[in-house]
């Protein structure tokens, strides 16, 4: 059954109006829940009748996209197989990750590999609208913004993280390091739903 995010806020009527100049903190003013319903209309109709949204103004009801999960086999085929590529060449070259036993995170090409994986996930169709921006001018470590374009609303949803967090296995080597980056990027993009 589809899931929907319901957001409500205090009704701006006289009994809830704050004195001039006072502001509620956003986490106090808004309540966000995730509900399951047969349709968007059912989720909206039911939201105003149940806790914690009753006697509040519903400001948004939106369908959540499916949580993306892929096996390592599917990721390998999408990223490293020339047949799935629009150019006829692998989106991420498996030959470049052959025999090096140094974990990718400790090598200078880590940021480049993250870019390639993000490009590969987007171009293969596994994560539509996926983008990345890396701020490499940080003194300690580059900072990355993972962005997913929301076609329905016409804007990007984004989340920032340290670049080292874009792998779910810091000791992975060879092709496993590409898969570790892909899994971490997909997990982060799921958080943007």
C-alpha positions in Angstrom: 0.0 0.0 0.0 1.4 3.5 -0.9 2.8 5.7 1.8 2.0 9.4 2.2 3.7 12.2 4.2 1.2 14.4 6.1 2.2 17.7 7.4 0.0 19.9 9.6 0.5 23.1 11.6 -1.2 25.0 14.3 -4.4 26.6 13.0 -3.7 30.4 12.7 -7.0 31.2 14.4 -7.2 33.6 17.4 -6.6 31.0 20.0 -3.3 29.9 18.4 -2.0 33.3 17.3 1.3 34.2 18.8 2.0 37.7 20.1 3.5 40.0 17.6 7.2 39.3 17.1 7.1 35.8 18.7 7.8 32.8 16.5 7.2 29.2 17.1 10.1 26.9 16.4 9.5 24.9 13.2 9.6 21.6 15.0 6.9 22.8 17.4 4.7 24.5 14.8 4.6 21.6 12.3 3.8 17.9 12.8 4.9 15.4 10.2 3.8 11.8 10.0 3.9 9.0 7.4 0.7 7.1 6.8 -0.5 4.3 4.6 -3.6 4.7 2.5 -5.2 3.4 -0.6 -5.0 6.8 -2.4 -3.9 10.4 -1.9 -7.5 11.4 -1.4 -8.0 8.8 1.4 -4.8 9.9 3.1 -5.9 13.6 3.0 -9.4 12.7 4.2 -8.2 10.6 7.1 -5.4 12.9 8.2 -7.6 15.6 9.8 -9.6 13.1 11.9 -6.8 11.3 13.7 -4.0 12.3 16.1 -1.7 14.1 15.9 -3.3 16.1 13.1 -6.9 16.6 14.4 -7.7 20.3 15.2 -4.7 21.3 13.1 -4.5 22.7 9.6 -3.3 20.2 7.0 -0.8 22.0 4.8 0.6 19.1 2.8 -0.2 15.5 1.8 2.3 13.9 -0.6 3.0 10.4 -1.9 6.4 9.1 -0.9 8.3 7.4 -3.7 9.3 3.8 -3.3 12.4 3.0 -1.3 15.1 2.0 -3.8 17.0 -1.2 -3.1 19.1 -3.1 -5.6 21.2 -6.2 -5.3 24.9 -6.1 -5.9 24.3 -8.0 -9.1 21.9 -5.4 -10.4 24.2 -2.6 -9.5 27.2 -4.4 -11.2 25.2 -4.9 -14.4 24.0 -1.3 -14.5 27.3 0.3 -13.7 29.9 -2.1 -15.2 28.1 -3.7 -18.2 28.5 -2.0 -21.6 25.1 -3.4 -22.7 23.1 -1.2 -20.3 25.0 2.0 -21.1 23.7 4.6 -23.5 27.2 5.0 -24.9 27.9 1.3 -25.4 30.8 1.5 -22.8 30.5 0.7 -19.1 29.4 3.7 -17.0 32.0 2.8 -14.5 35.0 0.9 -15.9 35.5 -2.3 -13.9 39.0 -2.7 -15.2 40.1 0.4 -13.3 39.3 -1.4 -10.0 41.1 -4.6 -10.6 44.0 -5.5 -8.3 44.6 -2.5 -6.1 44.3 -3.6 -2.4 44.3 -0.1 -1.0 40.7 0.9 0.0 39.3 3.5 -2.4 38.6 5.9 0.5 42.4 6.3 1.0 43.2 6.9 -2.7 43.1 10.3 -4.5 40.6 9.1 -7.1 37.8 8.6 -4.5 36.0 11.8 -5.4 36.2 11.0 -9.1 34.8 7.5 -8.5 31.9 9.0 -6.5 31.1 11.2 -9.5 31.2 8.3 -11.9 28.9 6.2 -9.7 26.4 9.0 -9.4 26.5 9.5 -13.1 26.1 5.8 -13.7 23.2 5.4 -11.3 21.4 8.3 -13.0 22.2 7.3 -16.6 21.3 3.6 -16.0 17.9 4.7 -14.8 18.3 3.2 -11.3 18.1 6.6 -9.6 16.4 9.1 -11.9 17.3 12.8 -11.4 20.4 12.0 -9.2 23.1 14.7 -9.1 26.1 15.5 -7.0 28.0 18.7 -6.2 31.4 18.4 -4.4 32.8 21.4 -2.6 36.5 20.6 -2.8 37.7 23.9 -1.2 37.1 22.7 2.3 40.3 22.7 4.4 39.9 19.2 5.9 37.8 17.2 3.5 35.5 17.7 0.5 31.8 18.1 1.2 29.2 16.6 -1.1 25.6 17.6 -1.8 23.5 14.7 -3.1 20.5 16.0 -5.1 17.5 14.3 -6.6 15.2 16.1 -9.0 11.5 15.8 -8.1 9.8 15.9 -11.4 6.3 16.3 -9.8 7.2 19.5 -8.0 9.9 20.7 -10.4 12.8 21.2 -8.0 15.8 19.5 -6.4 15.8 17.9 -3.0 19.3 17.9 -1.5 21.2 16.7 1.4 24.8 17.3 2.3 27.4 15.0 3.8 31.2 14.6 4.2 32.5 12.8 1.2 33.9 9.9 3.3 30.3 9.0 4.2 29.5 8.2 0.6 30.6 4.6 1.1 29.1 1.9 3.3 32.3 -0.1 3.6 35.5 1.8 4.3 37.6 -1.3 3.8 36.2 -2.4 0.5 38.6 -3.0 -2.4 38.4 -3.6 -6.2 34.9 -3.6 -7.6 33.3 -3.9 -4.1 34.4 -0.3 -3.4 32.2 0.8 -6.4 29.3 -1.2 -5.0 29.8 0.3 -1.5 29.7 3.8 -3.0 26.6 3.0 -5.0 24.8 1.5 -1.9 25.7 4.6 0.2 24.5 7.1 -2.5 21.2 5.2 -3.0 20.6 5.1 0.8 21.2 8.9 1.0 18.9 9.5 -2.0 16.2 7.4 -0.3 16.4 9.8 2.7 15.3 12.6 0.3 11.9 11.0 -0.4 
